[in-house]
């Protein structure tokens, strides 16, 4: 006789509702529910429990037929709504989201999401779940679907013995127990190692135990015959200690979980509490807790939970990129749009294909169709990502030659001349070597220019390529984000990675630079007023720049720079230090269109007065001049008069952008500065 098996129980949908609402609330405004991201942990436990129950309810089918049935059911449940959401997200991304540092991993994440691999992409980017690039990636939320889909690849192999009954059940339980414990041990191990937080959060090997707890819970209850409600038991109420313990643990986890401490140890609270609630409410569905979770609103939200989870994140991200998500009006509009899209997805995508008679008539055909749809969807997403600028509503995407310093327009402008680009190994990284290939203009100037600095050095890419085409010679470009040589902001705190980078670059310069060569040292040396994702208080930035710590720090860096650069200068290498360029209160690429111009990040405007900019850079300019005065032949090149010739520094010139974001040059800005830079190089 088969032991009793669970039928539909509405309180599970109620738990799903708690999980998805917690995640949505956290993503809407993290301070409202600081640990709400652990709602995903609740989902994992429920998924393990429910998928076990759904397989065990069906008549046993072994071999390939059993696997085909399992994967066909999973495909019908997951794939249709996922593919629709991912393709709509790809279209919205093409329309509204330009290429940038914030979005550089988005397309790859979306492409891998079709195959349940986005969690591994996110784990490899070096940006955790709580970083800006993650918040502006419309596919970030698919990491948890990737974990579940990878779990489903393993599940039938471990659950197969269970379906054979008898000793097979104990074998299956033992297999899941071993895998669950091993996953938990691995999660604990990574939690004890510094710098492993990103890996621990995303990868399936550290998350398997959360789904495994759900499976083991189902198996234990099935073996004990504990699925039928206990008619002799009293209904759970406020005096039920286990219920209070479970609810307090769940509430504590959703409130107190901390970034960088998931899935262990802060994932323990939602996992243990969810498992305990599943047991209690299965046996004692009566009482206030059962009635609350089984209420019509909670069940309705629970039934829509998959669609709500799919749609809430891309909607929120598109709002962040366009009108913003900070005000009550925009937040309300975003939530209403999520509800509408989720209901439409559930009504016309999920339900017809999951429960209706549409689609193939065999499990194998469903599997083949699902795989084909995923491959086709990924292909369409790739096409949209590659050619989206043709349909984009963003002026940045429509005019890439003006906004991005990639110098892609050179081929059309100078078809008979090209830049030969290669990589050179440097200890701790590499440098880019730019040389002129066969050109009709002849050999040109035999001058070697070494450019070393932070992302601002890399942002001179177009200027340097045009310099090579115009004059010949050779440019060696070193660049690492946040690591300027003579950065003059080291007083903010030590950065061992940058110290190692600058040491390696200086060693390479000493080994390769010869008399008559030029070493150009650009960099961000004043505080930013805006980043690609946020803005900063100008008064606070000015105060920090003038603080005693900053004054002392710059003095120490000046002395260090003179010591490091003197061997080059005494050899006859000309040192050119870049004076600070304008920094803008808002990033132009985020505020360039009618649909994003009123985003809160644009509230500070896009201009800065020349007087205010001069005051901001005065302390740094004085320090740079001290370095130049101490080195024979060294000079300070000031691009500000070219970029800001009037009393107000603007983000554009004659309708074209000078800057991409709050301080990096655009492609057009590179072209505007090139004559001034050439003049500086030719100066005696």
C-alpha positions, 0 to 999 in steps of 0.5 A: 500500500502506497503511503499517503502523498500530499495533494495541493496545499494552499499554504505552500502558495502562501509561503511562496507569496512571502518569499517573492514579496520579500525579494520584490520589497528588497529590490524596490528599496533595500532599507525597507527589508534589509534581508529580503534577498533571502526570500530566494532561500525560501524559494529553494526549500519550497522548490526541493519539497514541491518537485519531490512531491510532484514526481512522487505523485506520478505513476512510476516510470523508469529509464529514459522515459522517466527522465524525459517525463521529468524534463518535459514537465520542468520545461513546460513549467519554466521555459515558456515564461522565461523565454518570453521574459528574456526576449522582452527584456532584450528588446527593452535593453536594446531600446533604452540601455546603452553600452557602458561600464554599468551594462558591460556584462548584461548581454552575456548574462542574458544569453547564458540565462537561456541555458541556466548558466547566468549564475556562473557568469555573474560569479565570474565578473568580480561584482557581487549581488549588491554592486552597482553593475549587478543592480543595473543588469536586467538579467541578474535575477536569473542567477537563482533560476540557473541554480534551480535548473542545474539542480534539476539536472541532478535531481532525477538521478538522485531521486530515481531509486526513490521511485523503486520503493523499498530499499531504494527509498533509503538509498535515495535519501542517503544520496541526497543527504550526502550531497546536501551535507557536502554542499553545506560544508562547502558553503561553510568553507567558502564563508570562512575564506576571505574574498570568496563571497561572490562565488559562495553567493551564486554557484550551485555547489554552495546552494544545493543544500538549500534545495536538498533540505526541501527534498530531504524534508519531503522524503522524511515525511513520506517515510514517516507517513506524515502528510495527512493532517492530524485530526487529534492535534490542536490548531496552531495558535500564538501559544504554539512554541514551534510555530512562534520559533519558525516565524521568528526565525523567518522574520529574523532572516528576512530582516537581519541577513547581511550582504556577504554572508549568504548562503552561510551563515545567514541563509540558515534562518530562512531555510530552517524556518521554511522547513519547520513551517512546511512540517507544521502546516502540513500536519496542522493546517488549521489555526490563524497561521494556516488560514493566513497563508491559505487566504485568497490574496496570499494564494493568488500572489503565490500562484503568480510568484514565478511570473512576479519574480521573472518580471519584477527585476527587469522592470525595476532595472529599466526604470532605473535606467530611464525615469528612475525608481527613487520617487513614490510615483515611479516606484508605484508605477513600476510595481503596477507594471510588474503586476500587470506583466506577471498576470499576463504572463501567468494567464497567457503563457504559463497556464496554457502551456503548463496545463492545457493541451497545446504543444507536442503530444510526447515528453521527448518532443517537449524536451526537443522543442524546449531545447530548440526554443532556448537555442532560438531565443539565445540567438535572437537575444544575441542579434538584438545585443549586436544590432540593437543600436539600429532600433535604440531610442538612446542617442548614445547607442545611435551615435556611438562614434561620438560617445565612445572613444573606440576610434571605429570611424577611423577606417572610413575617414582614413581608408588607406591607413590603419592602426596595428594594435598588439598586446605586450606582456607586463608583469601583473598585466599587459600593455597595448602597443599602437603602431601605424601600418601601411599608410599613404602619408609616409613614415611620419614622426619617429616618436614613442609615447608611453601612456600610463594611468587609470581608466582615464588613460584608457579613455584616451584610446581614440586620441592616441590612435589618431595620433599614430595615424597622423604622425606615425611613431609608436604608443604604448598604453598601460591602463588599470581602473582606479590606478593612476600614476601620481594619482594624488588621492592615495590618502583615501586609503591603501590599495595594494593592487594599485601599488603592485600595478604602478610598480610593474609599469614603472619597471617596464618604463625604466626598461624600455623608455629612451631619451626623447620619448614621452611619458604621458601620465593622465588620471582622475586626481580630483574627487568625482561629483558623479559616477555612472550610478550615483552622485556625490555631495560637492561640498563634502568632496571639496572639504575632503580635498582640503582636509589635513589628511589630503594635504599630508597625503598629497605631499607624501605622494609628490615626494614619492612621484619625484623619486620614482620618475627622476631616473626617467627624466634624468635619462632624457625622457620627457614627463607630461602630467595631465592637469585635471579635466572638468568633472560634471555633477551628473553623467551625460550618457545617463541624461541624454534623452527625453526618457531619462533626462528627469532621472534623479541622477540628473538632478544636479545638472550637467554643467559646472562653473569654471570658477568652481572647477578651478577651486576644486582642482587648485590643490591638485594642480599645485601638487602636479606643478611641484612634481614637474618643477622637480624633474628636468624637462617635465611639464603639466599639460592642461586640457581644461582650457580646450574643454571648458573655454568659457565661464561654464564647463558644459558636457557638449560642444556644438551638440556633440558630447565632450564627456561620456560620464561625469569625467571620462572623455567621449569619442568626440572629446578625444577628437577635440583634444587631439590638436592641443595634445599634439601641440604639447608633444611638439613643444620644446 
